[in-house]
Amino acid sequence: MGTSSLKTGAIIELDGRTHTLLAKIDKETWQLSDLRTRRIKELTDAELRKAYSSGLLRFETTTQIPLANDQRKTRLDFSEEQWEKAKIRRAYVMAVLDMPSDSRKIKPIVTEAWQKLRQPKRPPGASSVLRWKKAFQTAGRDITSLIDRNDKKGNTVSRYPKEVREIVRDAVETKYLTRERGTLQDALDKALYEVNKENELRPKPIWLPRPTRRLVERVIAETSAFERCEARFGRQVATKRFRWVKSHLVSTAPLEKAEIDHTQLDILVIDEATSLPLGRPWLTVCIDRFTRCVLGVHVSFEPPSYLTVSKCLKQAITPKEWLKEQFPGIQSPWAAHGVMSVLVVDNGMEFHSKSLENACYTLGIELEYCPRRTPWFKPYVERLIGTLNRGVAHGKPGTSFSNILERNDYDPTKTAVIRYSTLREILYTWIVDVYHQRPHRTLGASPASMWESSISPDEIRLADDPVRLDAILGASEVRTLTHKGIELYGLFYNSPQLAELRRKFSENFDVDIRVDPTDLGKIVVVQPGKNEMYSVPAIRADYAKGLSLWQHKVCKRYAAQQLEQVSTDSWLAAKERISELVNADFARKRVKTRAKMARFKGDAALLETVETASGATKEREASQPTDRPNTTLNDTAGLPRPAEVMTTDADTPGADAARPLARKHFTPEYRERAPSTDDDNNNNEQKE
């Protein structure tokens, strides 16, 4: 970069237009002439210097290269060899800078300078030194004017005619810049075919030259990298690869912002009682941005929904005093909890529900939605999910790996030994005793110490009434209150409090209710105009108590299709019948079906103690003949086959994993089947 000054004859670029400083008409005022329109205008010296300070005024030099959008810059990307060569030329120029531009007079000066430098191998000619001197002075003594511009050498006009270049561009667009992601060779072959086809219609003297691979590469390079990526991989991939960061996500205090997301763990879980694989559970995680502490998690076989979000939020908001009671082996406390100010979510349907908006706004939580398919707007929870999967699931028996190609011949269904209750203990232990205590690379301290040092207990916001928190986080619905009570999903709810509300307001009116999707045995009714809530039980509590919404839909569908009845009594019968079918068919269904069965059973059934599971196993063994092992049904042949019976030693401390008994082979026992009746055929069809 050279130097210039505000003087007569100087060429400047002002507001994107090139001007010449004509003259200074008084002590402070300059006359400028637009080189294009020849229009004259006057500016003060102070105005010109202010424009220069703000970047609106630039001096023109010969070393500046015009770019697109009419911007100019000085080249600086030169090699070390080019810089050294320019320094040598500058030494010759400085030796003759004050001398007249006469070749005969400067020749002895150049020879004398060469005897000192000894570079290059022979002394440069006087005409060359004069050429360097002129360029150096014109550029305002900018050394870059003495650097060889080898990039400007060579042909400036393509040797291929316009027709060939158009054919190559069409071939690149149809073969290379497509979602099928054809290769460069495919585009070249297409171009060669089109050129040969065109030459068949031309006389030989005017044949088109055949394009080369280098021409195809140049045509592809004419398209920007972003456009190439967008054409071959899609706009979402291109946006992710070429994204740029204007500023980092900065949080200044704990609970200022939290992020929440879902993932499916890369591990297969087995049933407590039968030791059969259930499938991969879903995990919902909420993390604090400032301290990187995990605020709450929820693991179950329930797919991502408002139910899983509300369960995770409840754990994130409330203290974790129950942790040491349920899992005595965990050493450290889980102190991170409280109501966050902002909750960052993606665009999943569960995050756009009215129930989540009502719950968050009631607690004073603002929802911040990320743009579509931009996971880097909530990077902390995305990174935590990967770290958690590697720490909890990978390397454990039954892991499904994050990529199916990594499995090779490894079968996770045959090696799965981790029970649902054990998985929960592993998960909580890793979060509290490993992740929270390990120094974080970005923070320079552990998340637990960051939480302890940056927030005091009196600064943690909590819900005013923990009992009403369940109602606030429940699914929001609006129903009409009548003399029958409130009808919801075909069930009726009524209580004396609802009768009082009808007497007070109207015989029929709409009320706002909160529903816990995991238990339809009761609902919460919000009194209009007041911040009061009433717990209202279901009229048929024998059916609805402890029943989840998903289980209720299964029972309704079964009763309508199989029992051809739609009533509470038929749903109750369907509930019992489905439970029998689940228990009877559990051992001979594939893994995905068992995952749905585990979802029907619910968390309460999956969280049986190890002692109960062990007792059930021993009871089954005692009820079977001593000469036959437990068997599973062969799906292909329909015959019983030997199986490994998974048992646990509940009396041995630390024996959490199931161990297989020795495999024994027995001859299959064949039995005569009685003639099937119509009812039996119907039952078999229902099982299938």
C-alpha positions in Angstrom: 0.0 0.0 0.0 1.4 3.4 -1.0 1.0 6.8 0.5 -0.7 9.9 -1.0 -1.8 13.3 0.1 -4.5 15.8 -0.6 -2.8 17.8 -3.3 -3.6 19.2 -6.8 -4.0 16.4 -9.3 -4.5 13.6 -6.8 -7.1 11.0 -7.9 -9.5 10.0 -5.2 -12.5 7.7 -4.9 -15.4 9.3 -3.0 -18.7 7.7 -2.4 -18.0 5.1 -5.1 -17.1 7.7 -7.8 -13.6 8.7 -9.0 -12.7 12.4 -8.7 -9.7 14.6 -9.4 -8.6 17.4 -7.0 -8.5 20.4 -9.4 -7.3 23.2 -7.1 -7.6 24.6 -3.6 -9.5 27.9 -4.2 -9.0 29.1 -0.7 -7.4 28.0 2.6 -10.1 25.4 3.4 -12.0 24.7 0.1 -11.1 22.1 -2.6 -12.6 21.9 -6.1 -13.3 18.3 -7.3 -14.1 17.1 -10.8 -16.0 13.9 -11.4 -13.9 12.0 -14.0 -17.0 10.5 -15.6 -19.5 13.5 -15.7 -16.9 16.3 -15.4 -19.2 17.9 -12.8 -17.4 20.3 -10.4 -18.2 20.4 -6.7 -16.6 21.9 -3.7 -15.7 20.3 -0.3 -13.7 21.6 2.6 -10.5 20.1 3.7 -12.2 19.0 7.0 -15.0 17.2 5.1 -12.5 15.3 2.9 -10.5 14.2 5.9 -13.6 13.1 7.7 -14.7 11.1 4.7 -11.2 9.5 4.7 -11.5 8.6 8.4 -14.8 6.9 7.8 -13.6 4.9 4.8 -15.6 6.8 2.2 -12.5 8.3 0.6 -9.7 6.4 -1.0 -6.7 7.4 -3.0 -6.3 5.7 -6.5 -3.0 4.0 -7.3 -1.9 1.8 -10.2 -1.5 -1.3 -7.9 -5.1 -1.4 -7.0 -7.1 -4.1 -8.7 -10.8 -3.5 -9.6 -13.1 -6.1 -8.1 -16.8 -7.0 -8.4 -19.1 -4.5 -6.8 -16.6 -1.8 -7.8 -14.5 -2.2 -4.7 -10.7 -1.9 -4.8 -7.9 -3.3 -2.7 -4.1 -3.7 -2.7 -2.8 -7.2 -3.2 -0.9 -8.6 -0.2 -1.0 -12.3 -0.9 2.5 -12.6 -2.3 5.0 -15.3 -1.7 8.2 -14.8 0.3 10.2 -15.2 -3.0 8.2 -12.4 -4.6 8.8 -10.1 -1.6 12.6 -10.7 -1.7 12.7 -9.9 -5.4 10.7 -6.7 -4.9 13.1 -5.6 -2.1 16.1 -6.1 -4.5 14.4 -4.0 -7.2 13.6 -1.3 -4.6 17.3 -1.1 -3.7 18.1 -0.3 -7.4 15.3 2.2 -7.6 16.3 4.0 -4.4 19.9 4.3 -5.8 18.6 6.3 -8.9 15.5 7.8 -7.4 16.9 11.4 -7.3 18.7 11.2 -10.6 17.3 12.2 -14.1 15.7 9.4 -16.1 18.6 9.0 -18.5 19.9 5.5 -19.3 23.5 6.7 -19.9 23.7 8.5 -16.5 22.2 5.8 -14.3 24.0 2.9 -15.9 27.2 3.3 -13.7 24.9 3.7 -10.6 23.2 0.5 -11.4 26.5 -1.3 -11.9 27.8 0.0 -8.6 24.6 -1.1 -6.8 24.9 -4.6 -8.3 28.5 -5.0 -7.1 27.1 -4.5 -3.5 24.0 -6.6 -3.8 25.3 -9.3 -6.2 21.7 -10.0 -7.1 20.4 -11.0 -9.6 23.2 -13.0 -11.3 23.7 -10.2 -13.9 23.2 -6.5 -13.4 19.7 -5.3 -14.5 19.5 -3.1 -17.6 19.1 0.6 -17.2 15.8 0.6 -19.0 14.4 -2.0 -16.6 15.5 0.1 -13.6 13.8 3.2 -15.1 10.6 1.2 -15.6 10.7 0.1 -12.0 11.3 3.7 -10.9 8.3 5.0 -12.8 6.0 2.3 -11.4 7.4 3.0 -7.9 6.7 6.7 -8.1 3.3 6.3 -9.7 2.2 4.0 -6.9 3.2 6.4 -4.2 6.4 4.5 -3.3 4.5 1.2 -2.8 6.8 -1.7 -2.9 4.1 -4.0 -4.3 4.4 -2.1 -7.6 7.8 -3.8 -8.1 6.4 -7.3 -7.7 6.1 -9.4 -10.9 2.4 -9.9 -11.9 2.8 -13.4 -13.3 -0.9 -13.9 -12.8 -1.5 -11.4 -15.6 0.6 -13.3 -18.1 -0.8 -15.8 -20.7 -3.8 -15.8 -22.9 -6.6 -13.5 -21.8 -9.1 -14.8 -24.3 -10.3 -18.4 -24.3 -9.2 -20.5 -27.3 -12.5 -22.3 -27.3 -15.4 -20.8 -29.3 -18.5 -19.6 -27.6 -20.5 -22.7 -28.8 -18.1 -25.1 -27.0 -18.2 -23.1 -23.8 -22.0 -23.1 -23.8 -22.1 -26.9 -24.4 -19.8 -27.4 -21.5 -21.9 -25.1 -19.2 -25.0 -27.1 -20.1 -23.2 -30.4 -19.4 -22.0 -29.1 -16.0 -25.5 -28.0 -15.1 -27.2 -31.2 -16.2 -24.6 -33.7 -14.9 -22.5 -32.1 -12.2 -24.6 -29.5 -10.5 -27.5 -31.8 -9.6 -28.7 -33.6 -6.5 -27.6 -36.9 -8.0 -24.0 -35.5 -7.7 -22.5 -36.7 -10.9 -18.8 -36.6 -11.3 -16.6 -34.2 -13.4 -16.0 -37.0 -15.8 -19.8 -37.4 -16.4 -20.0 -33.7 -17.3 -17.0 -34.1 -19.7 -18.5 -37.2 -21.3 -21.8 -35.3 -21.9 -19.9 -32.3 -23.4 -17.9 -34.6 -25.7 -21.0 -36.3 -26.9 -22.8 -33.0 -27.7 -19.7 -31.6 -29.5 -19.4 -34.8 -31.6 -23.1 -34.6 -32.3 -22.8 -31.0 -33.5 -19.7 -31.8 -35.6 -21.7 -34.4 -37.5 -23.8 -31.6 -38.9 -20.8 -29.4 -39.8 -18.2 -29.6 -42.6 -14.8 -30.6 -41.4 -13.1 -27.2 -41.8 -15.4 -25.7 -39.2 -15.6 -28.5 -36.7 -15.7 -27.5 -33.0 -12.7 -28.4 -30.9 -13.2 -31.1 -28.4 -13.4 -29.9 -24.8 -10.9 -31.1 -22.2 -11.1 -31.9 -18.6 -9.3 -28.6 -17.8 -12.0 -26.6 -19.5 -14.7 -28.4 -17.5 -12.8 -27.6 -14.3 -12.6 -23.9 -15.3 -16.3 -23.8 -16.0 -17.1 -25.4 -12.7 -14.9 -22.9 -10.9 -16.9 -20.0 -12.4 -19.7 -21.1 -10.1 -19.3 -20.1 -6.4 -18.6 -22.7 -3.8 -21.9 -22.0 -2.1 -23.9 -22.4 -5.3 -22.0 -25.7 -6.1 -22.8 -27.1 -2.7 -26.4 -25.9 -2.9 -26.9 -27.6 -6.3 -25.3 -30.9 -5.2 -26.4 -31.2 -1.6 -29.3 -28.9 -1.1 -29.7 -25.5 0.5 -29.9 -26.7 4.1 -26.5 -28.4 3.8 -25.0 -25.4 2.0 -26.3 -23.0 4.7 -24.8 -25.2 7.4 -21.4 -25.6 5.7 -21.0 -21.9 4.8 -22.6 -20.3 7.9 -20.8 -17.5 9.6 -20.7 -16.3 13.1 -21.4 -12.6 13.7 -21.2 -12.9 17.5 -21.0 -15.7 20.0 -24.0 -16.8 22.1 -23.2 -15.1 25.4 -25.0 -15.7 28.7 -24.1 -13.6 31.7 -25.8 -15.5 34.5 -27.2 -19.0 35.4 -30.8 -19.6 34.4 -30.7 -16.7 32.0 -31.1 -19.1 29.0 -31.6 -22.8 28.9 -31.8 -25.2 25.9 -33.9 -28.3 25.5 -33.9 -31.1 22.9 -34.5 -34.9 22.4 -32.5 -37.8 21.3 -32.8 -41.6 21.1 -30.1 -43.3 23.1 -27.7 -45.6 21.2 -28.4 -48.6 23.5 -30.9 -51.4 23.8 -32.6 -51.8 27.2 -34.0 -55.1 28.6 -37.1 -55.8 30.6 -36.7 -56.1 34.4 -38.6 -59.4 34.7 -38.1 -61.2 31.3 -34.6 -59.9 30.4 -35.8 -59.4 26.8 -34.7 -56.4 24.8 -37.3 -53.6 24.8 -35.6 -51.2 22.3 -33.9 -47.8 22.4 -35.4 -45.3 24.9 -35.9 -41.6 24.2 -34.1 -39.0 26.2 -35.1 -35.3 26.7 -32.3 -33.0 28.1 -32.4 -29.4 29.4 -29.1 -27.6 29.9 -28.1 -24.2 31.3 -26.1 -22.1 28.9 -24.0 -20.2 31.3 -22.8 -23.0 33.6 -23.3 -25.9 31.2 -25.1 -27.7 34.0 -27.8 -30.2 33.2 -31.0 -28.9 34.7 -33.2 -31.9 34.0 -33.5 -35.1 32.0 -36.4 -37.5 31.2 -35.8 -41.0 29.8 -38.7 -43.3 28.6 -40.1 -45.1 25.6 -42.5 -42.2 25.0 -41.6 -40.5 21.7 -40.9 -36.8 21.8 -44.1 -35.0 22.8 -45.3 -32.3 25.2 -45.4 -35.1 27.8 -41.7 -35.7 27.7 -41.0 -31.9 27.6 -43.1 -31.3 30.6 -41.5 -34.1 32.6 -38.1 -32.8 31.8 -39.1 -29.2 32.7 -40.5 -30.3 36.0 -37.2 -32.0 36.9 -35.3 -28.9 35.7 -37.3 -26.5 37.9 -37.6 -28.5 41.1 -34.7 -29.4 43.5 -33.2 -32.9 43.2 -33.4 -33.9 46.8 -34.9 -37.2 45.9 -31.7 -38.3 44.0 -29.7 -39.5 47.0 -32.7 -41.5 48.3 -33.3 -43.3 45.0 -29.7 -43.8 44.1 -27.5 -43.9 47.2 -24.4 -44.7 45.1 -24.3 -41.2 43.7 -21.7 -39.2 45.6 -22.2 -35.5 44.5 -25.3 -33.3 44.9 -27.3 -32.1 41.9 -27.6 -28.5 42.7 -28.7 -27.1 39.3 -32.4 -26.2 39.3 -34.8 -23.3 39.0 -37.1 -21.5 36.6 -35.1 -20.2 33.6 -35.8 -16.8 32.0 -35.6 -18.0 28.3 -36.0 -21.5 27.0 -34.4 -22.1 23.6 -36.2 -24.8 21.5 -36.3 -25.9 17.9 -39.4 -26.2 15.6 -40.6 -29.6 16.7 -44.4 -29.9 17.0 -44.1 -30.5 20.7 -42.5 -27.1 21.2 -45.2 -25.3 19.2 -48.1 -26.7 21.4 -50.4 -24.3 23.2 -49.8 -26.3 26.4 -46.1 -25.4 26.4 -46.8 -21.8 25.7 -49.4 -21.6 28.6 -47.0 -23.4 31.0 -44.0 -21.2 30.1 -45.9 -17.9 30.2 -47.4 -18.9 33.5 -44.0 -19.4 35.0 -42.5 -16.3 33.3 -40.4 -18.2 30.8 -39.9 -16.7 27.3 -39.8 -19.2 24.4 -37.0 -18.6 21.8 -37.5 -20.6 18.6 -34.5 -21.4 16.4 -34.7 -21.0 12.6 -35.7 -24.1 10.7 -32.9 -26.8 10.5 -30.3 -24.7 12.3 -29.0 -26.8 15.2 -26.1 -24.4 15.8 -28.5 -21.9 17.4 -28.7 -24.3 20.4 -25.2 -25.7 20.2 -24.8 -26.5 23.9 -27.6 -29.1 24.1 -26.6 -30.6 20.8 -23.0 -31.1 22.0 -24.2 -32.4 25.3 -26.4 -35.0 23.5 -23.3 -36.4 21.6 -21.2 -36.4 24.8 -23.9 -38.1 26.8 -24.4 -40.8 24.2 -20.7 -41.5 24.2 -20.5 -41.5 27.9 -23.6 -43.5 28.7 -24.5 -45.7 25.7 -21.3 -46.3 23.7 -19.0 -49.0 24.9 -21.8 -50.7 26.9 -23.3 -54.1 26.2 -26.2 -53.6 23.8 -25.0 -50.4 22.3 -26.4 -49.8 18.8 -23.6 -47.3 17.9 -24.4 -43.9 16.4 -23.9 -45.3 12.8 -25.2 -48.6 11.6 -22.0 -49.1 9.6 -20.0 -49.3 12.8 -21.8 -52.4 14.0 -20.3 -54.8 11.5 -21.5 -58.3 12.8 -22.2 -57.0 16.3 -25.8 -57.8 17.3 -27.0 -55.5 20.1 -30.2 -57.6 20.8 -28.0 -60.6 21.8 -25.7 -58.6 24.1 -28.1 -56.2 25.8 -28.0 -56.7 29.6 -28.8 -53.2 30.9 -32.2 -52.9 32.6 -34.3 -49.8 32.5 -33.7 -49.0 36.1 -30.0 -49.6 35.7 -29.9 -47.2 32.7 -31.5 -44.5 34.8 -28.9 -44.9 37.5 -26.1 -44.9 35.0 -27.5 -41.8 33.4 -27.8 -39.9 36.7 -24.4 -41.0 37.9 -22.7 -39.9 34.7 -24.4 -36.5 34.8 -23.9 -35.7 38.6 -20.5 -37.5 39.3 -18.8 -37.3 35.9 -20.0 -34.5 33.7 -20.7 -32.0 36.4 -17.4 -32.6 38.2 -15.1 -32.8 35.1 -13.4 -29.5 34.1 -15.1 -28.0 31.0 -12.8 -27.1 28.2 -14.5 -23.8 27.5 -15.3 -22.8 31.0 -11.9 -23.7 32.5 -13.8 -25.1 35.5 -16.3 -27.8 36.2 -20.0 -27.1 35.6 -20.8 -27.8 39.3 -18.2 -25.3 40.5 -19.4 -22.7 38.0 -23.0 -23.1 39.3 -21.9 -22.9 43.0 -19.7 -19.8 42.4 -22.1 -17.9 40.1 -25.5 -18.1 41.9 -26.7 -18.2 45.5 -29.7 -20.1 46.6 -31.8 -17.0 47.2 -31.3 -16.0 43.5 -32.9 -19.2 42.2 -36.5 -18.7 41.0 -39.0 -21.4 42.0 -42.6 -22.0 41.4 -44.8 -20.5 44.1 -46.8 -23.7 44.7 -45.0 -27.0 43.9 -48.3 -28.8 44.2 -49.8 -26.7 41.4 -46.7 -27.1 39.2 -48.0 -30.4 37.9 -51.3 -28.7 36.9 -49.4 -25.8 35.2 -47.2 -28.2 33.2 -50.2 -30.4 32.3 -51.6 -30.4 28.8 -54.0 -27.4 28.3 -57.5 -28.1 27.1 -60.9 -26.2 26.9 -64.1 -28.2 27.6 -67.7 -27.4 28.4 -68.9 -27.9 31.9 -72.5 -29.4 32.0 -74.7 -31.2 34.4 -72.8 -34.4 33.4 -69.5 -32.8 34.4 -66.6 -32.5 31.9 -66.2 -34.9 29.0 -62.6 -35.6 27.9 -61.5 -38.3 25.5 -64.8 -40.1 26.1 -64.3 -40.1 29.9 -66.5 -38.0 32.4 -65.2 -36.0 35.3 -67.3 -34.5 38.1 -67.1 -33.3 41.7 -69.0 -31.1 44.1 -66.7 -28.2 43.3 -67.9 -28.3 39.6 -71.5 -28.2 40.8 -70.7 -25.0 42.8 -69.1 -23.5 39.7 -72.2 -24.1 37.6 -74.4 -22.5 40.3 -72.1 -19.5 40.4 -71.5 -18.9 36.7 -73.9 -20.7 34.4 -75.5 -24.0 33.7 -73.2 -24.6 30.7 -69.9 -22.8 30.1 -66.4 -23.4 28.9 -63.6 -24.0 31.4 -59.8 -24.3 31.1 -58.5 -27.6 32.3 -55.0 -29.2 32.7 -54.4 -32.9 31.9 -51.6 -35.1 32.9 -51.2 -37.4 29.9 -49.6 -40.1 32.1 -52.6 -40.3 34.4 -56.2 -39.8 33.2 -57.6 -40.6 36.7 -58.0 -36.9 37.4 -57.9 -33.5 35.8 -57.4 -30.0 37.1 -60.0 -27.3 36.4 -59.0 -23.6 36.5 -61.8 -21.4 38.0 -62.7 -18.6 35.6 -61.5 -15.2 36.7 -59.5 -16.5 39.7 -56.1 -18.2 40.2 -57.7 -21.2 41.8 -57.6 -24.8 40.7 -59.7 -27.9 41.5 -58.7 -31.5 41.2 -61.5 -33.4 39.7 -61.5 -37.3 39.6 -62.8 -39.5 36.8 -66.2 -41.0 37.4 -64.9 -44.4 36.4 -61.7 -44.3 38.4 -61.4 -48.1 38.3 -60.6 -47.7 34.6 -58.9 -44.3 34.3 -56.7 -44.3 37.4 -53.0 -44.6 36.4 -54.0 -44.9 32.7 -52.0 -42.9 30.2 -53.6 -41.1 27.2 -51.8 -43.4 24.8 -53.0 -46.5 26.7 -56.5 -45.1 26.6 -56.4 -44.7 22.9 -55.2 -48.3 22.5 -58.1 -49.6 24.6 -60.7 -47.5 22.7 -59.4 -48.8 19.4 -59.3 -52.4 20.6 -62.8 -52.2 22.0 -64.2 -50.6 18.8 -62.6 -53.1 16.5 -62.6 -56.4 18.5 -65.4 -56.0 21.0 -67.6 -53.8 18.7 -68.5 -51.7 21.7 -67.8 -48.1 22.7 -68.4 -47.6 26.4 -66.4 -47.4 29.7 -67.2 -51.0 30.5 -66.0 -52.2 27.1 -62.8 -50.1 27.5 -62.2 -51.7 30.9 -62.6 -55.2 29.4 -60.3 -54.2 26.6 -57.7 -52.9 29.1 -57.6 -56.2 30.9 -57.6 -58.2 27.6 -54.7 -56.1 26.2 -52.7 -56.5 29.4 -53.1 -60.3 29.1 -52.1 -60.2 25.4 -49.0 -58.1 26.2 -47.8 -60.4 28.9 -48.5 -63.5 26.9 -46.9 -62.3 23.6 -44.1 -60.2 25.1 -41.5 -63.0 24.7 -42.1 -63.8 21.1 -42.4 -60.3 19.5 -39.6 -58.5 17.8 -37.8 -55.6 19.4 -39.8 -52.8 17.9 -43.0 -54.4 19.0 -41.6 -54.9 22.5 -40.8 -51.2 22.6 -44.5 -50.4 22.0 -45.4 -53.0 24.7 -43.0 -51.3 27.1 -44.7 -48.0 26.3 -48.1 -49.6 27.1 -46.8 -50.9 30.3 -45.6 -47.5 31.4 -42.6 -46.4 33.6 -44.1 -47.9 36.7 -44.0 -51.4 35.4 -40.5 -50.9 33.9 -39.1 -49.7 37.3 -39.6 -52.9 39.2 -36.9 -53.7 41.7 -34.3 -56.3 41.0 -35.6 -58.4 43.8 -39.0 -58.6 42.2 -37.6 -59.5 38.8 -35.4 -62.2 40.4 -38.4 -63.6 42.4 -40.5 -63.7 39.2 -37.8 -65.6 37.4 -37.5 -68.2 40.2 -41.2 -68.6 40.3 -41.4 -69.3 36.6 -38.6 -71.9 36.9 -40.3 -73.6 39.8 -43.6 -73.9 37.8 -42.0 -75.5 34.8 -41.0 -79.2 34.6 -37.5 -79.9 35.7 -36.5 -81.5 32.4 -37.5 -78.6 30.2 -36.0 -75.1 30.0 -37.7 -71.8 29.4 -38.3 -71.4 25.7 -39.2 -68.7 23.2 -41.3 -69.3 20.1 -39.5 -69.8 16.9 -41.0 -67.3 14.5 -40.0 -69.2 11.3 -40.8 -72.8 12.2 -43.5 -72.3 14.9 -41.7 -74.7 17.2 -40.2 -74.2 20.7 -36.4 -73.8 20.8 -33.9 -73.6 23.6 -33.1 -70.2 24.9 -30.7 -68.6 27.3 -32.6 -67.8 30.5 -31.3 -64.4 31.9 -31.3 -64.3 35.7 -29.9 -62.0 38.3 -28.4 -62.7 41.6 -30.3 -60.2 43.9 -28.4 -61.4 47.0 -25.0 -60.5 45.6 -24.0 -56.9 46.1 -23.3 -55.0 42.9 -24.7 -57.8 40.7 -26.7 -55.4 38.5 -26.1 -57.1 35.1 -28.0 -60.2 34.2 -25.9 -63.3 33.5 -26.8 -66.2 31.2 -27.2 -69.7 32.4 -25.5 -72.5 30.6 -27.2 -73.4 27.3 -28.9 -76.9 27.3 -30.4 -78.7 24.4 -33.6 -80.7 24.6 -35.7 -82.5 22.1 -38.8 -80.5 21.3 -42.0 -81.8 22.8 -44.9 -82.2 20.4 -48.5 -82.0 21.6 -51.8 -82.7 19.9 -53.8 -79.6 19.4 -57.5 -79.6 20.0 -59.8 -78.5 17.2 -60.0 -74.7 17.3 -63.3 -72.9 17.7 -64.4 -69.7 16.2 -63.6 -67.8 19.4 -60.0 -69.2 19.4 -59.5 -68.2 15.8 -60.6 -64.7 16.6 -58.2 -64.5 19.6 -55.4 -65.8 17.4 -56.1 -63.1 14.8 -56.1 -60.5 17.6 -52.7 -61.6 18.7 -51.3 -61.5 15.2 
